[in-house]
Amino acid sequence: MKHNVKQIVISTFEKNMDLCLSDYENVALKDLELDSLGFVSFIVDLENSLSINIPEEFLIIDELPDLLTFSQIVENLYEAKNGRDIID
């Protein structure tokens, strides 16, 4: 089964954070004043959607890049687990 990981990350983020692209495009996640419960829900939904585990070092909000860079990290994790079964 092929996944568009970037789109899954974005749609899961928007659903859990109640934000749209113009609210967070090119903004570091730490600068968005994210709700911690919403962020945990985002990560859990993302892990469940992609059947991956995101290591703790990628979950420190103060050190996270913008969402598009984070989606590349998630894509790399997905690829490492499942091979190159991704739609670009």
Residue frames as qw, qx, qy, qz and C-alpha x, y, z in Angstrom:
[[0.000, 0.889, 0.457, 0.000, 0.00, 0.00, 0.00],
 [0.440, 0.321, -0.007, 0.839, 1.43, 3.36, -1.00],
 [0.272, -0.801, -0.414, 0.335, 1.23, 6.41, 1.23],
 [0.271, 0.709, -0.009, 0.651, 1.71, 10.10, 0.62],
 [0.573, -0.352, -0.508, 0.538, 3.43, 10.61, 3.96],
 [0.143, 0.048, -0.072, 0.986, 3.70, 14.38, 3.64],
 [0.407, -0.354, -0.359, -0.762, -0.05, 14.69, 3.04],
 [0.676, -0.433, -0.595, 0.020, -0.83, 12.34, 5.95],
 [0.450, -0.201, -0.387, 0.779, 1.38, 14.43, 8.28],
 [0.055, -0.133, -0.074, -0.987, -0.24, 17.69, 7.16],
 [0.530, -0.391, -0.462, -0.594, -3.85, 16.46, 7.34],
 [0.667, -0.390, -0.589, 0.236, -3.27, 14.78, 10.73],
 [0.331, -0.094, -0.279, 0.896, -1.64, 17.95, 12.07],
 [0.216, -0.228, -0.194, -0.929, -4.44, 20.18, 10.84],
 [0.618, -0.419, -0.581, -0.325, -7.10, 17.86, 12.27],
 [0.658, -0.397, -0.512, 0.384, -5.50, 17.67, 15.73],
 [0.357, -0.217, -0.179, 0.891, -4.36, 21.28, 15.98],
 [0.192, 0.828, 0.512, -0.126, -7.29, 22.98, 14.27],
 [0.139, -0.674, 0.269, 0.674, -4.90, 24.97, 12.07],
 [0.755, 0.621, 0.208, 0.026, -4.63, 25.56, 8.35],
 [0.779, 0.228, 0.071, 0.580, -1.51, 25.92, 6.20],
 [0.175, 0.768, -0.004, 0.616, -1.44, 29.72, 6.38],
 [0.591, -0.781, 0.054, -0.194, -1.25, 29.47, 10.20],
 [0.770, -0.507, 0.349, 0.171, 1.92, 27.38, 10.27],
 [0.804, 0.525, 0.048, 0.273, 3.67, 27.47, 6.88],
 [0.543, 0.518, -0.282, 0.598, 7.42, 28.06, 7.38],
 [0.385, -0.714, 0.269, -0.519, 6.97, 28.55, 11.14],
 [0.247, 0.247, -0.883, 0.313, 8.93, 26.49, 13.66],
 [0.554, -0.446, -0.672, -0.204, 6.54, 24.27, 15.56],
 [0.441, -0.325, -0.532, 0.645, 7.84, 25.67, 18.85],
 [0.014, -0.058, -0.013, 0.998, 6.63, 29.12, 17.78],
 [0.357, -0.328, -0.611, -0.626, 3.04, 27.98, 17.26],
 [0.336, -0.219, 0.545, -0.736, 2.19, 27.68, 20.97],
 [0.562, -0.057, -0.738, -0.369, 0.78, 24.21, 20.38],
 [0.745, -0.400, 0.188, -0.499, -1.64, 22.62, 22.81],
 [0.114, -0.453, 0.882, -0.064, 0.26, 19.71, 24.40],
 [0.623, 0.156, 0.714, -0.277, -2.74, 17.35, 24.34],
 [0.674, 0.674, 0.030, -0.302, -3.35, 18.19, 20.70],
 [0.240, 0.698, -0.665, -0.114, 0.31, 17.53, 19.94],
 [0.361, -0.215, 0.895, -0.148, 0.18, 14.14, 21.67],
 [0.701, 0.420, 0.480, -0.318, -3.00, 13.28, 19.73],
 [0.506, 0.761, -0.299, -0.274, -1.26, 14.33, 16.52],
 [0.033, 0.549, -0.835, -0.029, 1.71, 12.05, 17.19],
 [0.504, 0.018, 0.829, -0.244, -0.46, 9.08, 18.24],
 [0.694, 0.577, 0.263, -0.340, -2.72, 9.47, 15.18],
 [0.386, 0.753, -0.487, -0.217, 0.32, 9.79, 12.94],
 [0.168, -0.392, 0.903, -0.054, 2.00, 6.71, 14.38],
 [0.597, 0.226, 0.715, -0.284, -1.24, 4.73, 14.00],
 [0.620, 0.690, 0.027, -0.372, -1.89, 5.95, 10.45],
 [0.463, 0.703, -0.532, -0.088, 1.59, 5.00, 9.27],
 [0.973, -0.208, -0.097, 0.027, 2.27, 2.06, 11.61],
 [0.561, 0.449, -0.380, 0.582, 5.52, 3.62, 12.82],
 [0.565, -0.706, -0.273, 0.329, 7.02, 4.71, 16.12],
 [0.277, 0.839, -0.113, 0.456, 8.47, 8.21, 16.22],
 [0.665, -0.093, -0.460, 0.582, 11.54, 8.27, 18.51],
 [0.339, -0.810, -0.356, 0.320, 11.44, 10.66, 21.46],
 [0.411, -0.344, 0.159, 0.829, 14.26, 12.80, 20.08],
 [0.058, 0.269, 0.533, 0.800, 11.87, 13.93, 17.32],
 [0.303, -0.678, -0.641, -0.192, 9.11, 14.82, 19.79],
 [0.362, -0.481, -0.297, 0.741, 10.65, 17.70, 21.72],
 [0.265, 0.867, 0.420, 0.053, 8.50, 20.62, 20.60],
 [0.165, -0.916, 0.140, 0.338, 11.18, 23.23, 21.33],
 [0.349, -0.457, 0.656, 0.488, 13.57, 21.49, 18.94],
 [0.586, 0.430, 0.676, 0.122, 11.18, 20.69, 16.12],
 [0.152, -0.075, 0.407, 0.898, 11.54, 22.34, 12.74],
 [0.503, 0.191, -0.057, -0.841, 8.60, 23.53, 10.69],
 [0.805, 0.112, 0.461, -0.357, 5.93, 20.98, 9.75],
 [0.776, 0.574, -0.210, -0.159, 7.25, 20.35, 6.25],
 [0.228, 0.591, -0.747, 0.203, 10.70, 19.46, 7.60],
 [0.507, -0.203, 0.719, -0.430, 9.07, 17.30, 10.29],
 [0.868, 0.316, 0.153, -0.351, 7.08, 15.52, 7.57],
 [0.591, 0.599, -0.539, 0.004, 10.39, 14.66, 5.84],
 [0.146, -0.426, 0.814, -0.367, 11.66, 13.17, 9.11],
 [0.721, 0.065, 0.523, -0.451, 8.48, 11.10, 9.37],
 [0.801, 0.514, -0.179, -0.249, 8.81, 10.03, 5.74],
 [0.312, 0.581, -0.738, 0.142, 12.38, 8.88, 6.42],
 [0.398, -0.223, 0.777, -0.433, 11.17, 6.85, 9.42],
 [0.815, 0.292, 0.257, -0.429, 8.38, 5.34, 7.35],
 [0.663, 0.609, -0.417, -0.127, 10.77, 4.51, 4.52],
 [0.033, 0.515, -0.821, 0.243, 13.26, 2.91, 6.91],
 [0.544, -0.042, 0.724, -0.422, 10.52, 0.63, 8.22],
 [0.721, 0.427, 0.463, -0.289, 8.61, -0.11, 5.02],
 [0.536, 0.100, 0.564, 0.620, 10.93, 0.55, 2.11],
 [0.031, 0.212, -0.215, -0.953, 10.23, 3.03, -0.64],
 [0.024, 0.485, 0.850, 0.205, 6.46, 2.50, -0.83],
 [0.045, -0.609, -0.304, 0.731, 5.60, 6.21, -0.92],
 [0.381, 0.732, 0.447, 0.345, 3.73, 8.42, -3.33],
 [0.374, -0.155, -0.054, 0.913, 5.58, 11.71, -3.85]]
